Amino acid sequence: MVRLQITRPEEVNRSGGAEHLKGVALRLFAERGVDGVTVREIAAAAGQKNHGAVGYYFGSKEALVRAIVMDGAVALENLRNDALDALEAQGGPSSVREVVDVLVRPVTALKDEYYVRFITMFSMTHRDLMLDAIDPRWNRAYGRCLDHLRRLMGHLSPALQNQRFVFMGAYLGAVLSARERALADHSRNHPMWGADYSLEHFTQSVVAMLEAPANLPHEVVAQIDRRGHPVPDSHGPVG
């Protein structure tokens, strides 16, 4: 006999309240940064009369931030892994472009209008906390993409590849944040950011950066190779 698990009304209300608070907090964090928003302001913006709503639902502001970080990380991880699995099942990825599509397209497919700005700003101001907040199980797809890029970028030494990956991560966060900010403004049209060709052009520019030869003096390349310039073991959800 199968025993049905019945969710009590108060549990539904609690879950709904928590999700609403996360959505409001995400918007405020994206606009003002985590340090620029208090738990009282989050509760007030969420229409909560109880100023201790964040503590009630999450225990602390840090726990709320961690929950928001993980929500987006899990969504991106699933989308990117699905795309990689499909490519690998066909023997790919066979080009840098295919890998860049896996990195870019899932970010633009996120349902939240504020996550990219939030996580990009948060990674600059609280990188250690951001990385600690992400369960390693939900932060592997980006590394899978880098592994494929290393295979496809044989014209560059490992150290130069790693420098390009650092550039790419910063570029992804900056441009996709700017795009998200523009499209979240529904008061007017944004012809450039809303156009498919702009996203295509951006994707092409990432590919060009990765595939471009390193026109550097031999002694500079040798110095870079000696130093190594390793990519951090952990990456943020976007890049």
N, C-alpha and C positions, 0 to 999 in steps of 0.2 A: 504494500500500500504506500503510495506517495503522499508524503505530508506536505501540504502547502504552507509556505511561509508568508504570512500576512503582515504587510507593513502597516503599522499603526498610524493614524492621522498625524500625531505629533511628530513622528519620524519624517513623514512627507514634508510637513511644514519646516522642520529643522533643515532638511536637505535643500529645500527650495530657498530658504533664507540664506543659507551658506553660499549657494550659487549666485544669488543676487548680490550678496556682499562682495564676492570675488569679482563679479563683473564691474561693479562700481569702483572697487579698489584698483582694478586693472586700468581703468580709464584715468583715474586720478594719478596713479603712479606713472603712467605714460606721459601725462601732461606736465607733472611737477616733480617727478622723481620720488623714490621711496622715502627719502629723508624729508621731503617737503610736504608730506601728508601725515596727519595724526589719525589715530584710531577714532577719535571723536568726529573728525571731519568725514571719515569714511561712513560712520554710522549715520550721521546727519544727511549726507548725500544719498544714502540708501533708504532714507525715510524711516529710520529706526529711532524710536523715542528713547530707547535704552542706549546710552552712550557706551555701555560695556558690551555691545553686540559682537564686536570682533573677538573679545575674550570668551564670550559665551559659545560662539560657533567654532573658533579656532584655537583658543587658549592664549594666543599672543599675536602681535603684529608680524613677528618673524615667521610664525607658523602659517599665517595667511600668505605672506610673500612666497614661502616655499611651495605652498599649494598652487599658487598661480604659475610659478616657474614650471612646475611639473605638468600642469595641464597642457601648456603649449609644447613642452618637450615631448610628451607622449604623443600628441597629435602629429607633430612633425616626424617623429621616429616611425610611426606606423605608415605614414604616407611615403616617406623615403624608402623604407624597407620594402614596401610593396612594389615600388617602382624598380628598385635594384633587383629584387627577386625575379621580376618579369624579364629584365634585361639579361640577367645571368642565366636564366632558363633557356635563352636563345643564344648563349655563348658570348654575350657582351658583358659590359659595355665595350663598344669597339671604337669609340671616339671620345675626345675630351668634351665635345658638345653634349653627348648623351649624359655624361656625368654631371655637367653643369645644369642641365635640365632637371636632374634629380635634386640638385641643391636649391634651385630657384623656384620651380613650379609649386612644390608643396608649401613654401612660405606664402606665396600669393593665394593659396587655396585655404588658408586658415580662416575660420569663421570669425574670430575676434578681430576687431578693427584697431586694436591697441597693443597687441602682444609684441610685435616686432620692435616698436619704439620702446616699450617697457624693458624688454630683455636686452636690447642694445645699450640703453642707458644704464641698466642695472649691471651689466657685465663690465662697464667702465668704472663704476663707482663702488661696486661690491663683488668683484669677480670671484673671490674665494668663497663667499657665501653662495653665489649663484652655482658654482661648480659643486659645492657641498650639497646643495638642495636637490641636485639631479641624481636620481638613482642610476648607477652606471648601466643597468639593463636597458634604460631608455635614452641612451646617449651613444649608440654604436653606429648608427647609419652614417653619420658624418665621417667617422673614421673609415667606414667601408668605402665611401666616395674617395677619400684621400688615397686609399690603397690602390684603387683603380687608376686614379690620376698619376700616381707614381709610375705605374706600368706604362701609361700612355705618354708620359713626358720624359722619355729617355734621352732627349736632346739636352736636358739639364742635369747637373749633378744633384745628388740627394740634398745637399745644403742649399743649393739654389732653388730646388723644388720647394723646400720648406719655407724659404723666404716668400716665394710666390703664394704659398698657402696662407701665410700670415697676411699678405696684402689682400688676398681674396676674401678672407674672413672679415677684414675691416671694410672692404668695399661692399660686400653683400649687406652687412648690417647698416651701413650709412645710406646706401641708395634705396634699399627696400624700406627703411624707416621713413625716408623722405616721401616715398611713394605712398606708404600707408597713411602718413599724416595728411597728405593732400586728399586722398580718396575718402578719409574719414570726415572731411569737411563737406557736408551735404548742402551747404548754403549756395554753392555755385558749381559750375562745371569745371573739370580739370582736363582739358583736351589732351595734353601731353601724357600725364600720368595714367589717364584712363584708357589710352589707346593700346591696342595689342602690339602695334609696331614698336612702341616705346619699350615694352617689356622684351620684345625680340631683340631690339638694338642693345639693350642692357645685357642680355644674355650673350650676344655676340661679343660684346666688349670684354666680358669675363673670360670667354674662350680665347680671345686675342691676347689677353694679358698672360694667360697660362701657356699659350703656345709660342709666344714671341721668343726669339733667341735672346740670349743675354749678351748684349753688345758692350762688354766690359773688358778692360785690359786683363791680360792673362794673370798678372801678379795679383790683381784684385780678386779674380775668381779663385785663385789658389788660396788667398787669405781667407775668403769666405768658406771654402771647403775645409780649411784647417780648423776654423772656429766651429763649424758644424751648423750653427743656427737651428737648433732643434725646434720642432713644433711642440707646444705643450701637449702632454698626454691626454688632457681633457679639453673638450671644446664646448662652446655654448651651443644652444639649440639651433641658432640661425647660422653661425659661422665662427 
